[in-house]
C-alpha cells in the first residue's frame, strides 16, 4: 500500500470517528440542553419564511436576534435559578450561553423582519427580500 493510500485511509477513519461521535451526542452542539439549542422549525409561508424556536427559561430581553442576507442568528443566555443552599441531585435542564445560526434558502429583508415571543416560544417572521423574489419575464 502506498503512502498516499494510507493517508487517505487515515482521513476516512477520522471522518468516520467524527461522524460517530456526533451521532452519540458526546460533542453537544451548545452549552444548553442536549444537542442543538434552541430547537427550531423553519417553514415557508407564501414567499416568506417563519422560524419558530423553543427557548424556555430565556428572558426575551436577553435574546439577541440578527438577520443578514440568508443567515439568521439567535443568541442568548438560559438561566436556572436555584434556591440558596440547594443541593442538586439530578440535573437534566442545562443553563448557559447559546449562539445558533441558521441559513434560510432565500435572502431576507432585515428591515421587514419581526419577532414575537410568548410562553418560551420565539417566532420570527422573515420576509423574502424584494431582490430575491422571482420575476416573470414577458416574451416578445
Helices and strands as residue ranges (DSSP letters): H 3-24, E 40-45, E 48-54, G 60-62, E 64-68, E 71-78, E 96-103, E 114-118, E 121-126, G 130-132
